[in-house]
Each structure stands twice: as structure tokens, then as C-alpha cells.
């Protein structure tokens, strides 16, 4: 299988690389994280102006109609720069949900606005009692007077406090734990009965808790078929997981580069510590972990649109589990090789380790996906 970049993908990598190099120095990133929304709108507009927000939007709606491999190119570069803008949740997951399940009217109204950076989206699909299980949905949607009424709670909604539209999973039939009977709804976070509480995370991101108390929606708020939302949601989240794996690869590669530079410049006993064979072995093991993770991410990208959902689940979960373990190994080793300095916020290495830990915990950690992988073998 040929994983070399096409000419278009090399141009895309150069474009994103310039954005990261120009706008994401350490101090610039700190300013983004400290902003009230958790990112800077001028950066968001830059991503829109370059067409990146429309990467996964169909060409018919003003996007680029990109592939999962294109997303991997972008997200690996974002991982190197620790980019905090909510590209993943808008340009990957929300774009996929709208493209897969949206009616022609919904797509026409929302996809061009997403690509232009005019509307921000957040996907509310996890619940307090469900941990990482997308199918554990207690939030209820009742059909009332030709519309819908939603009641329930969602947790860990990435950038939910800055979104213009929430994509909410709610149950229209069955009980919590059933994969059937889950529907998707477009919800205005400013509507009556919607309560959003945002807060920062340890890795520079933002999430929100969302409560829905008798939220009234029109019939046009339903995204896709009633009761058929789980398959669409799982597919979109799998695209998001592929993107996360690529981001982790970029973060790991940068962490290896930072550690190698530290080993070359830090001296003990009159010589650079990188000349000590034991530390060279540790650094080599970090490189091996990065290459394992990169291979897994590319394989997951190749299967992200597999028509066989079970095969897609097997490959994506295997990648997420492996990347989580590789990220932990690279982060721990980098911290140890930096010594006491590796534990301080003044060193970039700690920020990359935090982000790798956050990636592992997003949409299922390595242990969770190892269990999902095992289920596909039964």
C-alpha cells in the first residue's frame, strides 16, 4: 500500500506548516489558550480563508471534498504546533455528520457557513453515566405537536460553550445501551431550556457540560432519520478518531525532536548527555513508538470510510489503542530525559505530554478501544 503524499497533499502540508510556523510559537499559543473562547478568532478566520475549514465539506457546498488522508496531513501538522482551534470538532466531525445525514436544506444552510467559519459546531454525544459509550444515551426526545422536546444531560462537549449549533444525540426509542432508537438533533445553545457550562481542560482545550430541560425543537431540527442516528454518529466519530491519531503522531514527533535537541545541548561531566549510550537507546525507542503510531494512523485513515462497519471498528480501535500507548511511552520518556525541567510549564515537552494524554482520553482511551477491538474478534 502506497502511503506517499500526492502533489496536492504536499501543497496542503506546506500550507498548514506555514500557518503553524507563523502563528503557533509558544507565546502565541499561550495567548490563544488564555483567550475567553479558548482560541483566537483571527486564527479561525485564517483557517477559513485558506479553505481548511472546508476540507471535509463537499465541493457542491463550497468545500474541498477532501479524504481522510488529507485530514491526516492537516492534523499531524496541527499536532506539531499544539493548535487549539476546534478544527477537529467542526471541519472533521460536524462536517461529516452534516454531509452524511443532513437534508438538502440543512446542508445548504449549514455546510457553506461551516466552511466559511461563520458558524461553529459542537457535538454533544457523551453522557455522565455512559463514559465513552456513544450508544449509552439517556437523553430523551419526544415527538410533540409536530416537533420535538428534549430532556437530558451531555458531558465533555468540546468547545460547546462557543458553538452556534449543538449536534445532540437523543433517544427517540428503546432504552440506554441500545444502538437502535438514537436520533441526532440540531440545537441552538441559546434556546430556552439549554444550559451550557464551559471550562478549560488540562491540555489547553475547552469542554462544556450541557443540560437540556424541555427544549422545544421544530421538525426540521432532526438530522437524518429518526432512530437511525447511531451509525451516522459512529462513522463521524471514527473520522474524528483518525484525525486524533494523526494529531498525536505530530505531537509525538515534535516531542522527539525537542528531546533530541535537549540531549544535544544539555551537558553533564563535561559532555552532552546525548553521548551516553543508555540515553541514546531511550531516544531510539521513542522514534520506534512514533513510527508505530504513524503506521496505525495511516491504516485507520485507509479504512475510515470502509463500508464494513465491523472492519472499520476493528482498524480504528486498534489504531486508537496503539496510539494511546505509544503517546504515553513517548511522553513519559521525554519527561524523564528532560529531568526535573520536564515537569515544569516553562518547558514545551510537558505541554505536548499533556495534549497526548488528552488525546488518549478523547472518545475512548487505549483500554476502551482495546476492548472494542477484542469484541470484533468474537
C-alpha positions as CSV (number, residue, x, y, z in Angstrom):
1,X,0.0,0.0,0.0
2,X,1.4,3.4,-1.1
3,X,1.3,6.0,1.7
4,X,3.4,8.6,0.0
5,X,1.8,12.0,-0.3
6,X,0.3,13.3,-3.6
7,X,1.3,16.6,-5.0
8,X,-1.9,18.1,-3.7
9,X,-1.2,16.7,-0.2
10,X,2.3,18.1,-0.2
11,X,0.9,21.5,-1.0
12,X,-1.6,21.1,1.8
13,X,1.2,20.1,4.2
14,X,3.1,23.2,3.2
15,X,0.1,25.4,3.7
16,X,-0.7,24.1,7.2
17,X,3.0,24.1,8.1
18,X,3.3,27.8,7.3
19,X,0.3,28.5,9.5
20,X,1.8,26.6,12.4
21,X,5.2,28.2,12.0
22,X,3.8,31.7,11.7
23,X,1.1,31.7,14.3
24,X,2.0,29.0,16.8
25,X,5.1,29.9,18.7
26,X,5.0,29.1,22.4
27,X,3.9,32.6,23.4
28,X,1.4,32.9,20.6
29,X,-0.2,29.6,21.7
30,X,-0.4,30.8,25.3
31,X,-2.4,33.8,24.1
32,X,-4.8,31.5,22.2
33,X,-5.3,29.3,25.2
34,X,-5.8,32.3,27.5
35,X,-8.5,33.9,25.2
36,X,-12.0,33.8,26.6
37,X,-13.2,31.3,24.0
38,X,-10.1,29.2,24.3
39,X,-8.8,30.2,20.8
40,X,-8.4,33.3,18.7
41,X,-11.0,34.3,16.1
42,X,-8.3,35.7,13.8
43,X,-6.8,32.2,13.6
44,X,-10.1,30.7,12.9
45,X,-10.7,33.2,10.1
46,X,-7.2,32.4,8.7
47,X,-8.2,28.7,8.6
48,X,-11.4,29.7,6.8
49,X,-9.7,32.0,4.3
50,X,-7.2,29.2,3.3
51,X,-10.1,26.8,2.7
52,X,-9.0,24.4,5.5
53,X,-12.4,24.6,7.3
54,X,-14.0,23.3,4.2
55,X,-11.6,20.3,3.9
56,X,-14.3,17.7,4.5
57,X,-17.2,19.7,3.1
58,X,-18.4,18.5,-0.3
59,X,-17.4,20.7,-3.3
60,X,-21.1,21.3,-4.0
61,X,-21.3,23.3,-0.8
62,X,-18.2,25.3,-1.1
63,X,-15.7,22.8,0.4
64,X,-12.7,20.9,-0.9
65,X,-14.3,17.4,-0.7
66,X,-11.1,16.0,1.0
67,X,-10.3,12.5,2.0
68,X,-9.3,11.0,5.4
69,X,-5.7,11.0,4.2
70,X,-6.0,14.8,3.6
71,X,-7.2,15.2,7.2
72,X,-4.2,13.2,8.5
73,X,-1.9,15.6,6.7
74,X,-3.6,18.6,8.4
75,X,-3.9,17.1,11.8
76,X,-0.3,15.9,12.0
77,X,0.8,19.5,11.4
78,X,-1.6,20.8,14.0
79,X,-0.2,18.2,16.4
80,X,3.3,19.6,15.9
81,X,2.0,23.1,16.7
82,X,-0.4,22.1,19.5
83,X,-3.1,24.1,17.7
84,X,-6.1,24.6,20.0
85,X,-8.6,25.9,17.4
86,X,-11.6,23.5,17.2
87,X,-10.8,22.3,13.7
88,X,-11.4,18.7,14.6
89,X,-14.9,19.1,16.0
90,X,-16.0,21.4,13.2
91,X,-14.2,20.6,10.0
92,X,-14.0,16.9,10.6
93,X,-16.8,15.5,12.8
94,X,-19.5,18.1,12.3
95,X,-18.8,18.3,8.6
96,X,-19.1,14.6,8.3
97,X,-22.4,14.4,10.2
98,X,-23.9,17.1,8.1
99,X,-22.7,15.6,4.8
100,X,-23.8,12.1,5.8
101,X,-27.2,12.8,7.4
102,X,-28.3,16.4,6.6
103,X,-31.2,17.1,4.4
104,X,-30.5,19.1,1.2
105,X,-32.0,22.2,3.1
106,X,-29.8,21.6,6.1
107,X,-26.7,21.1,4.1
108,X,-27.3,24.2,2.0
109,X,-27.9,26.3,5.2
110,X,-25.1,24.9,7.3
111,X,-22.2,23.5,5.3
112,X,-21.2,26.7,3.5
113,X,-21.3,28.6,6.8
114,X,-19.1,25.9,8.4
115,X,-16.6,26.1,5.6
116,X,-16.5,29.9,5.8
117,X,-16.0,29.9,9.5
118,X,-19.3,31.8,10.1
119,X,-20.9,29.1,12.3
120,X,-19.2,27.0,15.0
121,X,-20.5,23.5,15.8
122,X,-20.1,21.2,18.8
123,X,-21.1,17.5,19.0
124,X,-22.8,16.5,22.2
125,X,-22.7,12.7,22.2
126,X,-21.4,11.6,25.6
127,X,-23.3,11.3,28.9
128,X,-22.2,11.2,32.5
129,X,-23.3,7.6,33.1
130,X,-22.0,6.4,29.7
131,X,-18.3,7.1,30.0
132,X,-17.0,6.5,26.4
133,X,-20.0,4.6,25.0
134,X,-21.7,6.5,22.2
135,X,-24.7,4.2,22.4
136,X,-25.3,4.9,26.1
137,X,-28.0,7.7,25.6
138,X,-30.4,8.6,28.4
139,X,-31.3,12.0,26.9
140,X,-34.8,11.7,25.5
141,X,-36.6,13.3,22.6
142,X,-40.3,13.2,22.5
143,X,-42.4,14.0,19.4
144,X,-44.8,16.8,20.4
145,X,-47.1,18.9,18.1
146,X,-45.1,18.1,15.0
147,X,-41.8,18.9,16.7
148,X,-39.6,17.5,19.4
149,X,-38.9,18.1,23.1
150,X,-35.5,17.2,24.5
151,X,-34.6,16.4,28.1
152,X,-31.3,15.2,29.4
153,X,-27.6,16.0,30.0
154,X,-24.4,15.8,28.0
155,X,-20.8,15.9,29.2
156,X,-17.4,16.7,27.7
157,X,-18.8,18.6,24.8
158,X,-15.7,20.0,23.2
159,X,-16.0,23.8,22.7
160,X,-19.7,23.6,23.5
161,X,-19.6,27.0,25.1
162,X,-18.5,28.7,21.9
163,X,-20.7,26.8,19.5
164,X,-23.5,28.3,17.4
165,X,-25.1,24.9,16.8
166,X,-25.1,21.8,19.0
167,X,-25.5,18.4,17.4
168,X,-27.1,16.4,20.2
169,X,-27.8,12.6,20.3
170,X,-31.1,11.8,22.0
171,X,-33.2,8.7,22.3
172,X,-36.5,8.5,20.4
173,X,-37.0,4.8,21.1
174,X,-35.5,2.0,23.2
175,X,-33.5,2.2,26.4
176,X,-30.0,3.4,27.4
177,X,-27.5,1.0,25.9
178,X,-29.5,0.2,22.7
179,X,-27.8,1.2,19.5
180,X,-31.2,1.5,17.8
181,X,-33.5,4.3,18.6
182,X,-30.9,7.1,18.7
183,X,-31.5,10.3,16.8
184,X,-29.5,13.4,16.1
185,X,-30.8,16.9,16.5
186,X,-29.6,20.4,15.7
187,X,-30.0,22.6,18.8
188,X,-29.4,26.3,19.3
189,X,-27.4,26.6,22.5
190,X,-29.2,29.9,23.3
191,X,-32.7,28.3,23.1
192,X,-34.9,28.2,26.2
193,X,-34.0,25.2,28.4
194,X,-30.5,24.8,27.2
195,X,-27.8,25.3,29.9
196,X,-24.2,25.3,28.9
197,X,-21.3,25.5,31.4
198,X,-17.8,25.7,29.8
199,X,-14.4,25.2,31.4
200,X,-10.8,24.7,30.3
201,X,-9.1,21.3,30.3
202,X,-5.5,20.5,31.5
203,X,-4.2,20.2,27.9
204,X,-5.3,23.7,26.7
205,X,-8.7,22.7,25.2
206,X,-12.2,23.6,26.3
207,X,-15.2,21.5,27.1
208,X,-18.7,22.1,28.4
209,X,-21.4,20.4,30.3
210,X,-24.8,20.7,28.6
211,X,-28.2,20.3,30.3
212,X,-31.5,20.2,28.3
213,X,-34.7,20.9,30.2
214,X,-37.8,20.7,28.0
215,X,-36.0,22.1,24.9
216,X,-38.6,22.6,22.1
217,X,-37.4,22.0,18.6
218,X,-39.1,22.1,15.2
219,X,-39.4,19.1,12.9
220,X,-36.5,20.5,10.8
221,X,-34.1,20.1,13.8
222,X,-33.9,16.3,13.2
223,X,-30.7,15.4,11.5
224,X,-31.1,12.3,9.4
225,X,-33.7,9.6,10.1
226,X,-35.4,9.2,13.5
227,X,-33.9,6.3,15.3
228,X,-31.1,5.8,12.8
229,X,-28.5,8.2,14.2
230,X,-26.1,5.9,15.8
231,X,-24.5,4.5,12.6
232,X,-24.0,8.1,11.3
233,X,-22.6,9.3,14.6
234,X,-20.2,6.3,14.9
235,X,-18.9,6.9,11.4
236,X,-18.3,10.6,12.1
237,X,-16.6,10.0,15.4
238,X,-14.4,7.3,13.7
239,X,-13.3,10.1,11.3
240,X,-12.5,12.2,14.4
241,X,-10.5,9.4,16.0
242,X,-8.4,9.0,12.8
243,X,-7.8,12.8,13.0
244,X,-6.8,12.5,16.7
245,X,-4.4,9.7,15.9
246,X,-2.7,11.9,13.3
247,X,-2.6,14.8,15.7
248,X,-0.9,12.5,18.3
249,X,1.7,11.5,15.7
250,X,2.5,15.1,15.1
251,X,2.8,15.9,18.8
252,X,5.0,12.8,19.4
253,X,7.3,13.7,16.5
254,X,7.7,17.2,17.9
255,X,8.4,15.8,21.3
256,X,11.1,13.5,19.9
257,X,12.7,16.5,18.2
258,X,12.6,18.6,21.3
259,X,14.1,15.8,23.4
260,X,16.8,15.2,20.8
261,X,17.8,18.8,20.9
262,X,17.9,18.8,24.7
263,X,20.1,15.7,24.7
264,X,22.5,17.5,22.3
265,X,22.8,20.7,24.4
266,X,22.4,19.6,28.0
267,X,25.8,18.7,29.4
268,X,27.0,16.7,32.4
269,X,30.5,15.6,33.3
270,X,31.8,17.9,30.6
271,X,29.9,16.3,27.7
272,X,26.4,16.3,26.1
273,X,24.2,13.8,27.8
274,X,23.1,12.6,24.3
275,X,26.5,11.0,24.0
276,X,25.6,8.5,26.7
277,X,24.6,5.2,25.2
278,X,21.8,4.4,27.6
279,X,20.1,7.7,26.7
280,X,20.6,7.1,23.0
281,X,18.7,3.8,23.4
282,X,15.8,5.6,25.1
283,X,15.6,8.1,22.4
284,X,15.7,5.4,19.7
285,X,12.7,3.7,21.5
286,X,10.8,7.0,21.2
287,X,11.4,7.1,17.5
288,X,10.1,3.5,17.2
289,X,6.9,4.4,19.0
290,X,6.3,7.4,16.7
291,X,6.7,5.2,13.6
292,X,4.3,2.6,15.0
293,X,1.8,5.2,15.7
294,X,2.2,6.8,12.3
295,X,1.6,3.4,10.6
296,X,-1.5,2.8,12.7
297,X,-2.9,6.2,11.9
298,X,-2.4,5.8,8.2
299,X,-4.0,2.4,8.2
300,X,-7.0,3.8,10.1
301,X,-7.3,6.6,7.5
302,X,-7.4,4.0,4.8
303,X,-10.4,2.3,6.5
304,X,-12.2,5.3,7.7
305,X,-14.9,5.0,5.0
306,X,-15.0,1.2,4.9
307,X,-18.5,0.0,4.0
308,X,-18.0,-2.8,6.5
309,X,-18.6,-1.1,9.9
310,X,-17.2,-4.1,11.8
311,X,-13.9,-3.9,9.9
312,X,-13.8,-0.1,10.3
313,X,-14.3,-0.6,14.0
314,X,-11.5,-3.1,14.2
315,X,-8.9,-1.0,12.5
316,X,-9.9,2.3,14.0
317,X,-10.0,0.9,17.6
318,X,-6.7,-0.9,17.1
319,X,-5.1,2.4,16.0
320,X,-6.6,4.4,18.8
321,X,-5.4,1.9,21.4
322,X,-1.9,1.7,19.9
323,X,-1.5,5.4,19.5
324,X,-2.6,6.0,23.1
325,X,0.0,3.6,24.4
326,X,2.7,5.0,22.1
327,X,1.9,8.5,23.2
328,X,2.2,7.6,26.8
329,X,5.6,6.0,26.2
330,X,6.9,9.0,24.3
331,X,5.6,11.5,26.8
332,X,7.0,9.6,29.8
333,X,10.4,9.0,28.2
334,X,10.7,12.7,27.2
335,X,9.8,13.8,30.7
336,X,12.4,11.5,32.2
337,X,15.1,12.5,29.7
338,X,14.5,16.2,30.4
339,X,14.9,15.5,34.1
340,X,13.3,17.8,36.7
341,X,12.9,20.5,34.0
342,X,10.5,18.2,32.2
343,X,7.9,18.7,34.9
344,X,7.7,22.5,34.6
345,X,5.3,24.6,32.4
346,X,8.3,26.5,31.1
347,X,9.4,23.5,29.0
348,X,7.4,22.7,25.9
349,X,7.8,19.0,26.4
350,X,5.2,19.0,29.3
351,X,2.6,20.7,27.2
352,X,3.0,18.0,24.5
353,X,2.7,15.3,27.1
354,X,-0.5,16.9,28.4
355,X,-2.0,17.0,25.0
356,X,-1.1,13.4,24.2
357,X,-2.8,12.4,27.5
358,X,-5.9,14.4,26.5
359,X,-6.0,12.8,23.1
360,X,-5.9,9.3,24.7
361,X,-8.9,10.2,26.8
362,X,-11.0,11.6,24.0
363,X,-13.7,9.3,22.6
364,X,-12.2,6.3,24.4
365,X,-8.8,5.7,25.9
366,X,-6.4,2.9,24.9
367,X,-8.0,0.3,27.2
368,X,-11.6,1.1,26.0
369,X,-10.6,0.7,22.4
370,X,-8.7,-2.5,23.2
371,X,-12.0,-3.9,24.5
372,X,-13.8,-2.7,21.3
373,X,-11.2,-4.3,19.2
374,X,-11.5,-7.6,21.1
375,X,-15.3,-7.6,20.5
376,X,-14.7,-7.6,16.8
377,X,-12.7,-10.8,17.0
378,X,-15.5,-12.8,18.7
